Amino acid sequence: MTARVHEAVVRFTPRHAAAAAGSAGAAPAAGRRLQIKVLRHNPRSPGSVPHWQTYEIEEADGMTLFIALTEIRERQDPSLMFDFVCRAGICGSCAMVVDGRPGLACRTLTCGRGPVITLAPLPFFELIGDLSVNTGKWMRAMSERLQGWLHLRDEAPDIGRIEEPMDPDLADRIYELDRCVECGCCVAACGTARMREDFVGAVGMNRVARFRLDPRDARNQPGDDSAWYDLVGDDDGVFGCMSLLACHDLCPKELPLATQIAYLRRAMVKQGFA
C-alpha cells in the first residue's frame, strides 16, 4: 500500500444486546471497553486514502466481531463497509484479517482478546471498500478454470432415475471436502498466491480433490488421472504449493487442506510418469 496511513478515533458509548447467537459458554464481558481499529479505504471514492479508524464500544457477553461491527455501523458510522450473510460461519462472507490472521468475523469472539482489536481486509482479493473484498470474482474464475462441477457420464441427466447408492464412508469423505465455504482465508494466508497470480490455491485443489473422489464424475477413470493432471499438474497447481501449512492452520472450517494437497500431489507425480 503506497498511500500514507492516517488514524482517526471515534468514541461512543452504546447500549448493547447481552448475548450473541451460538456463543453459549462465553465468559462474561463485565462491561469492558473495546477499541476496534479498522483499516479503511474506498477505492471508488476520489481522494480516499488508506487510514486507520478506531471505534470504541462496550463489550457484551458473548460478543462476536460481527456483532461489534454491526453495532458500529448501526450506531456510529453507517459508511463502514463489511460483508455478512449467514452469521453462522457457513457463507464465508465476513472473512477479514483479525489481529494479523485471516478469520471469520461471525465466529470470532471478542472475549479472550486484548482491548484493542485490529481489523483489515483480506489481501490478494479485489478491494470493494474497507473490510469488503470481492472473493466471488476470483472464486468463479477459479471454478471455471478447474471445471469445478460434476461431469456426467450421460449426455443428459435422467431426473426420473433413482440415484445410485454410494458407499457411506466415501460419501462422508466427499461431504468433508464439500464443507468448504470459499471464504478466501486460505488464499489470503498463502505465500505462493502472493508470488503466483494464477495459483489455484488450497480452495481450488480442495475442489479438485472432492470431484476426484466422486465415482459419478466422468473424468474419473481407473488408474488414469490425466484429466486432473491437465488442470493442476503444474506450478500453478499442486507443484507450486510450498507446504507452509498456513491454509491448513487458518481454515475456519478446519478442513484437512494440507493432507488433500499432499494426496493430490502424489497422484499427479504418478500420473506425470505414467
C-alpha positions as CSV (number, residue, x, y, z in Angstrom):
1,M,0.0,0.0,0.0
2,T,1.8,3.2,-1.1
3,A,-0.5,5.8,0.3
4,R,0.3,7.2,3.8
5,V,-1.8,5.7,6.6
6,H,-3.6,8.1,8.9
7,E,-5.6,7.4,12.1
8,A,-8.8,8.7,13.5
9,V,-10.6,7.8,16.8
10,V,-14.3,7.8,17.3
11,R,-15.6,7.4,20.9
12,F,-19.2,6.3,21.6
13,T,-21.0,4.5,24.5
14,P,-23.9,2.4,23.1
15,R,-26.2,0.1,25.0
16,H,-25.6,-3.3,23.6
17,A,-27.5,-6.5,23.4
18,A,-26.5,-9.0,26.1
19,A,-25.8,-12.1,24.0
20,A,-24.9,-13.4,20.6
21,A,-26.3,-16.4,18.8
22,G,-24.1,-19.5,19.1
23,S,-21.9,-18.1,21.8
24,A,-23.1,-20.1,24.8
25,G,-20.5,-20.6,27.5
26,A,-18.5,-17.4,26.7
27,A,-17.0,-15.7,29.7
28,P,-18.9,-12.5,31.0
29,A,-17.5,-9.4,29.4
30,A,-18.2,-7.3,32.5
31,G,-18.7,-4.1,30.5
32,R,-15.1,-4.0,29.2
33,R,-14.4,-1.1,26.8
34,L,-13.1,-2.3,23.4
35,Q,-11.3,-0.4,20.7
36,I,-12.0,-1.8,17.2
37,K,-9.3,-0.5,14.9
38,V,-10.3,-0.7,11.2
39,L,-8.2,-0.2,8.1
40,R,-10.4,1.9,5.9
41,H,-10.2,2.8,2.3
42,N,-12.8,3.2,-0.5
43,P,-11.0,2.9,-3.9
44,R,-14.1,4.3,-5.7
45,S,-14.2,7.5,-3.7
46,P,-11.9,10.3,-5.1
47,G,-9.4,11.4,-2.5
48,S,-9.8,8.4,-0.3
49,V,-6.5,7.1,1.2
50,P,-5.9,4.1,3.4
51,H,-6.2,5.1,7.1
52,W,-6.8,3.5,10.4
53,Q,-10.0,4.5,12.3
54,T,-10.7,3.4,15.8
55,Y,-14.1,2.9,17.3
56,E,-14.9,2.4,21.0
57,I,-17.7,0.2,22.1
58,E,-18.8,-1.6,25.3
59,E,-18.3,-5.3,25.2
60,A,-21.3,-7.6,25.8
61,D,-21.4,-11.2,26.9
62,G,-20.7,-13.5,24.0
63,M,-20.0,-10.7,21.6
64,T,-18.5,-11.6,18.2
65,L,-16.7,-9.3,15.8
66,F,-19.8,-9.5,13.6
67,I,-22.0,-8.1,16.4
68,A,-19.4,-5.4,17.2
69,L,-19.1,-4.3,13.6
70,T,-22.9,-4.2,13.2
71,E,-23.2,-2.1,16.4
72,I,-20.6,0.3,15.0
73,R,-22.4,0.6,11.6
74,E,-25.9,0.9,13.1
75,R,-25.0,3.4,15.9
76,Q,-21.8,5.2,15.0
77,D,-20.7,5.0,11.3
78,P,-23.2,3.8,8.6
79,S,-20.4,4.3,6.0
80,L,-18.4,1.4,7.4
81,M,-18.3,-1.4,4.8
82,F,-18.1,-5.1,5.6
83,D,-19.9,-8.2,4.3
84,F,-22.2,-10.7,6.1
85,V,-25.0,-13.1,5.2
86,C,-25.4,-16.1,7.5
87,R,-24.0,-15.1,10.9
88,A,-23.2,-18.8,11.4
89,G,-19.9,-19.5,9.6
90,I,-21.4,-21.2,6.6
91,C,-21.3,-18.5,3.9
92,G,-17.8,-17.2,4.3
93,S,-18.8,-13.6,3.5
94,C,-17.4,-11.9,6.7
95,A,-13.8,-13.1,6.2
96,M,-11.2,-10.5,7.2
97,V,-7.8,-10.2,8.8
98,V,-8.2,-10.2,12.6
99,D,-5.1,-9.1,14.6
100,G,-3.0,-10.2,11.6
101,R,-4.7,-13.6,10.9
102,P,-7.5,-14.3,8.4
103,G,-10.7,-15.5,10.0
104,L,-14.5,-15.1,10.0
105,A,-15.9,-12.2,12.0
106,C,-19.1,-14.1,12.9
107,R,-17.1,-16.9,14.6
108,T,-14.6,-14.7,16.4
109,L,-15.4,-13.8,19.9
110,T,-14.1,-10.6,21.4
111,C,-13.6,-12.2,24.8
112,G,-10.1,-13.5,25.4
113,R,-8.6,-10.9,23.1
114,G,-6.9,-7.6,24.2
115,P,-8.8,-4.4,24.5
116,V,-7.6,-3.3,21.0
117,I,-8.7,-5.5,18.1
118,T,-7.2,-4.7,14.6
119,L,-9.2,-5.5,11.5
120,A,-8.1,-5.3,7.9
121,P,-9.5,-6.6,4.6
122,L,-8.2,-9.9,3.2
123,P,-5.2,-9.4,1.0
124,F,-4.9,-10.8,-2.5
125,F,-8.6,-10.1,-3.5
126,E,-10.0,-7.0,-5.2
127,L,-10.9,-4.4,-2.5
128,I,-14.5,-3.1,-2.6
129,G,-14.2,-0.9,0.4
130,D,-12.9,-1.0,4.0
131,L,-13.3,-4.7,5.1
132,S,-15.2,-5.8,2.0
133,V,-13.4,-7.7,-0.8
134,N,-14.6,-9.4,-3.9
135,T,-13.8,-13.0,-3.2
136,G,-16.6,-14.1,-5.5
137,K,-14.9,-12.8,-8.7
138,W,-11.8,-14.9,-8.0
139,M,-13.7,-17.9,-6.9
140,R,-15.8,-18.0,-10.0
141,A,-12.8,-17.7,-12.3
142,M,-11.1,-20.5,-10.3
143,S,-14.1,-22.7,-10.6
144,E,-14.4,-22.2,-14.3
145,R,-10.7,-22.8,-14.8
146,L,-10.8,-26.1,-12.8
147,Q,-14.3,-27.1,-14.2
148,G,-15.5,-27.4,-10.6
149,W,-18.7,-29.2,-11.3
150,L,-19.9,-32.8,-11.8
151,H,-19.2,-34.1,-15.3
152,L,-22.0,-36.5,-16.1
153,R,-21.3,-39.8,-17.9
154,D,-24.5,-39.5,-19.8
155,E,-25.2,-36.6,-22.2
156,A,-28.3,-35.6,-20.3
157,P,-29.3,-36.3,-16.8
158,D,-32.3,-38.6,-16.2
159,I,-34.1,-36.8,-13.3
160,G,-36.6,-39.7,-13.0
161,R,-34.0,-42.3,-12.4
162,I,-33.2,-43.4,-8.8
163,E,-29.8,-42.2,-7.8
164,E,-27.2,-45.0,-7.5
165,P,-26.2,-45.8,-3.9
166,M,-22.8,-44.7,-2.6
167,D,-20.6,-46.3,0.0
168,P,-21.3,-44.4,3.2
169,D,-17.6,-43.9,4.0
170,L,-16.9,-42.5,0.6
171,A,-19.9,-40.2,0.9
172,D,-18.5,-38.9,4.2
173,R,-15.2,-38.2,2.6
174,I,-16.8,-36.2,-0.1
175,Y,-19.0,-34.3,2.3
176,E,-16.0,-33.4,4.4
177,L,-14.4,-31.6,1.4
178,D,-17.8,-30.1,0.4
179,R,-17.9,-28.2,3.7
180,C,-15.6,-25.5,2.1
181,V,-17.4,-22.1,2.2
182,E,-15.0,-20.4,-0.1
183,C,-14.3,-17.6,2.4
184,G,-10.8,-16.9,0.9
185,C,-8.9,-17.3,4.2
186,C,-6.7,-20.0,2.8
187,V,-5.8,-17.9,-0.3
188,A,-5.2,-14.8,1.8
189,A,-2.8,-16.7,4.0
190,C,-0.9,-18.4,1.2
191,G,2.6,-17.4,0.4
192,T,2.5,-19.0,-3.1
193,A,-0.6,-16.9,-4.0
194,R,1.4,-13.8,-3.3
195,M,4.1,-14.9,-5.8
196,R,1.9,-16.6,-8.5
197,E,-1.1,-14.7,-9.7
198,D,-2.6,-17.8,-11.4
199,F,-2.1,-20.1,-8.4
200,V,-5.3,-22.0,-7.8
201,G,-4.8,-22.1,-4.0
202,A,-5.9,-24.6,-1.5
203,V,-9.6,-23.9,-2.1
204,G,-9.1,-24.9,-5.8
205,M,-7.2,-28.0,-5.0
206,N,-9.7,-29.0,-2.4
207,R,-12.4,-28.7,-5.1
208,V,-10.4,-30.9,-7.4
209,A,-9.9,-33.5,-4.6
210,R,-13.6,-33.5,-4.0
211,F,-14.6,-34.4,-7.6
212,R,-11.7,-36.8,-8.0
213,L,-13.3,-38.8,-5.2
214,D,-16.7,-38.8,-6.8
215,P,-17.4,-42.0,-8.8
216,R,-20.2,-40.3,-10.7
217,D,-17.8,-37.9,-12.4
218,A,-16.9,-39.0,-15.9
219,R,-13.3,-37.7,-15.5
220,N,-12.6,-40.4,-13.1
221,Q,-11.1,-43.4,-14.9
222,P,-9.5,-46.4,-13.2
223,G,-5.7,-45.7,-12.9
224,D,-6.0,-42.6,-15.1
225,D,-5.6,-39.1,-13.6
226,S,-4.8,-37.4,-16.9
227,A,-7.9,-35.2,-16.7
228,W,-6.9,-33.9,-13.3
229,Y,-3.2,-33.6,-14.3
230,D,-4.2,-31.2,-17.1
231,L,-5.9,-29.0,-14.5
232,V,-3.5,-28.9,-11.6
233,G,-0.3,-30.8,-12.6
234,D,1.9,-27.7,-12.9
235,D,3.4,-24.9,-10.8
236,D,0.1,-23.0,-10.7
237,G,-1.4,-26.2,-9.1
238,V,-0.1,-28.8,-6.8
239,F,3.6,-28.4,-7.7
240,G,3.5,-24.7,-6.8
241,C,2.5,-25.3,-3.2
242,M,5.3,-24.7,-0.8
243,S,3.7,-26.6,2.1
244,L,3.8,-23.7,4.5
245,L,0.6,-25.1,6.1
246,A,-1.0,-21.6,6.6
247,C,-4.1,-22.7,4.7
248,H,-4.4,-25.8,6.9
249,D,-3.9,-23.9,10.1
250,L,-6.2,-21.0,9.3
251,C,-9.1,-22.7,7.7
252,P,-12.2,-21.7,9.7
253,K,-13.9,-25.0,8.9
254,E,-10.8,-27.0,9.9
255,L,-10.6,-28.8,6.6
256,P,-7.7,-31.2,6.0
257,L,-6.3,-28.9,3.2
258,A,-2.6,-29.8,3.6
259,T,-3.5,-33.5,3.6
260,Q,-5.6,-33.3,0.5
261,I,-2.9,-31.3,-1.3
262,A,-0.3,-33.9,-0.4
263,Y,-2.5,-36.8,-1.7
264,L,-3.2,-34.9,-4.9
265,R,0.4,-34.1,-5.4
266,R,1.4,-37.7,-5.0
267,A,-1.3,-38.7,-7.6
268,M,-0.1,-36.1,-10.0
269,V,3.5,-37.2,-9.7
270,K,2.5,-40.7,-10.5
271,Q,0.4,-39.5,-13.5
272,G,3.3,-37.4,-14.7
273,F,5.5,-40.5,-15.0
274,A,2.7,-42.7,-16.5
